[in-house]
Amino acid sequence: MTRSSTYRTRLLRPEPASGAAGQALLLVLLGMMTGLGAAGWLTGLVFTAGVWVILTRALDQAGNRPFGPANGVTLARTTLVGGVAALVADSFVGRPPVAVLVALATVALILDAVDGQVARRTGTASSLGARFDMEVDAFLILVLSVHVAMSLGAWVLLIGAMRYVFLVAARAWPWLRGPLPPSMARKTVAALQGIVLLAVGAGIIPRLPAYAAVLLALALLVWSFARDIGWLWCVRSRENAKEVRDTMLENA
């Protein structure tokens, strides 16, 4: 079997392929319901292709581990996030159907509380599932921050961009890639970002309180990242101190 045919076989894995089919179906439905324009279609199709390729690669790296029901929930949530992204992209050239956008994002946020419970109850929790869940959360927050930034200003994009800035920084400083301890505060702050952005984006909060709510959410997010970075720095400092002691003992 040639390398190209092997790659095509991998792309036909059932989970990513079914996710792409579901995403395409949702785009068709959005086109029928909202008159999705070219910007929305392009964004949705690029998102579909990106998720298909990235998820296929992640599954290959995970080996023969079953996909699991929790990842199935996350994949369904990914489809909804793709729909939200398409609607937000379309809003740059026209008035977005806010009710549909809010409905999709609301279900996606609700499902965020479901996939973790499914993983724990079925004993199928995995590093792949945790990373999959995290990246879908991050992208939804990015898309919602873009939507809210159109009314409150570009500073709101800091909320959506912070996760990706951290990933870029981690490539320059590898110690930022270290594992973090479980934290309910981190989870609460992350969940709050989506809730606040969705509420503000839905237009149910007056303008001045909306500014205050988003600013508070951003401040909490900065605190959360600073807290984690501080913890990783302390771990790095302890490891460096241990290496120095070990070197001194070896040379004594």
N, C-alpha and C positions, 0 to 999 in steps of 0.2 A: 504494500500500500504506500503510495507516495505521500510526501509531507502535506501537500495541499489537500488531498482527499481525506487524510487523517484530521486536518483542521476543520474541513466541512462536516465530517462526522461528529466532531465535538460540538460544533455549532447547532447540531440537530438534537442535542440533549433535551429530553422532554420538558424539564422545568423552565429553562430560559426560553425555549420555543413557545411553550404555553403562555408564559408571561408576555412575550412579544405579541402573540395572537390576541390576548386579552387587551393589551394596550391599543392595538390597532382597532379592535372592536369599540373600545371606549372613544377613540378619536372619531370614528364614524358616527357614533351616537351624538357626540358633541357637535359634529358638523351638522347633523340633522336638527338638533335642538337649538343651537345658538348661531348657526351659520359661521362656524369656525373658519377664519381667514387663512391666508397663506402663511403668515407668521406663526400662527398657532399650529398649523399642520407641520411646518418645517421643524419647529421646536419639539413637537410630539414625536415625530419620526426619528429625529436625531436622538432624543431621549430613549426611544425604544431600542434603537440599534446599540446605543452605548450600554444600556442595562444588559442586553442580550450578550454582548461580547464580554463585558466585565464579569457578569455572573457565571458565564461559561468558564472563564479562566479561573475564577475563585473555586468553582466546583472541581475543576481538574486538580488544582493545588491541594484541595481537601481530600483527594483520593476517593475511596469507595464509600465514604460515610453517607448514610441516607440523607436525603434532602430534609425530610421531617415535616410534620404538620405546622410547627411554629414558623419555619421558613416559608411555608405556603401562605400563611397569614401575612407575613412581611412582603411577599411577592404581590399579593393582592393590594396591599397598601402602596407598594411601589407604583402599581398601575394607576391608582387614584392620584398619587403625587404627579405622575406624568400628565394626567388630565389638568391638574391645577397649573402646572408649568405652561401647558399649551394655552390655557385661558389667559394667564398673566401676560404671556408673549403677545397674544392677540390684542390685549388692552392697550398696547402702545400705538395701535393704529385705529382704535375705536373704543367705544364704551363697553367694558367687560360685563358679562352677565354675572353680576355679583352673587346672586342667589345660588346659581349652579356652582360657582367657584367655592363659596362658603360651604355648601353641602358636601362637596368632594373632600375639602380640607378637614371638615368636621369629622367625617367618617374615618379619614386617615389618622387623625389624632386619637380617636377612640380606639382604633385597632392597635395603636401603639401600646396601649395598656393590655392588649389581648395576647400578642405573640409571646411576650415574656412569660405570662402565666401558662400558656399552652406548652412552652418549652419545659418549664419546671414540672408541670403535672404529668407530662409524657416522658420525662427523663431524656429529652432530646436536645438539651442546651449544648451549644458548641461555640467555639471561637468564631467560626464562620457566621453563625446566626447572630452573635452579638455584634460583629462588625457590620453585617448586612443591615441590621436594625439601626445601628448608629448612623450609617451613611445615608439611609433613607430619611431619618430624622433631620440630619444636617441639611440635606437638599431641600426638604420641605420648608425648613426655617429660612433658607436662602431665598426660595421662591416667594414666600410670604413677605419677607423683608423687601424684596423688589416691588411687590404690589403696594405695600404701605409707603415705601419711599416716594412713590409717585404723588402722594398727597401730603406727606409730612416732611419730605426732604431727603437728600441723599445720605445724610448721617445715619439713617435707619439701616442702611446696608451694612454697617459695622456689625450688626447682630448676625446677619447671614454669613458674612465673610470671616468671622473670627475663627471658626473651626478650620477653614482652609488656610488661613494665615498661620495657624498653629502647625498644620501639616507641613507647610513650606518651611517653617522654622525648624521643624524636627529633622528635615533633611540636612540642614546646616549644622544643627547641634543634636547628635544622636541620643544624648541623654534624655531628651524630651520624649523619646519613644518608649521609655520605661513603663512598666505596668503600674496602674494606679489602683489603690484599694477601693473596694465598693464604697459608695457614698450616696446616702439618701438626699443630702443637700444638692449634690451635682445633678441627680435625676430630677429633683423638684425644680431647680433653676432651668434646666433644659426644657422640661414640660411647660413651664411658665412662658417661655419665649413663644412657643406655638400658640398658646391660648391667647396671650396678649395681642400678638400680631393678627390672629384671626378675628378677634373681637374688634380691633381697630379697623382692619380691612373690610369688615362687614358694615362699617359705618354706624354701629350701635352706640358708640361712645362719642360725646361732643368733642370738638377739636382740642380745646385746652386740656381736658382730662386725658385725651388720647396722647398728647405730647408727653404728659407726666407719666402715664402708664408705660409707654415705650421707653422713655428715658430711664425709669426705674428698672425695667427688664434688662436694658443694656448694662446698667450699673451692676446688677446682680450677676450678669454673665461675665463681666470683667472680673468681678470678685471671685467667681468660681474658677475661671481660668488661672488667675493669679494664685489662688490657693493650691491648685494642682501643680502649677509650675514651681511654686515654692517647695512643695513636698518632693518633687522630682529632683530639685536642686539639693535638698538636704540629703537625699539618698545618694546622689552623685558625690557629694562632699564626704560622706561617710565611707563610700567605697574608695575614693581617692586617698583618704587618710589611712585606710586599712592597707592599701597597696604600698604606701610610703613606709608604714611600720614593717610590713613583710620584707620589703627591700632592705631596710636597715638591719633587720634580724639576720637576713641572709648574708649581708656584707660584714656582720660583726665578727 
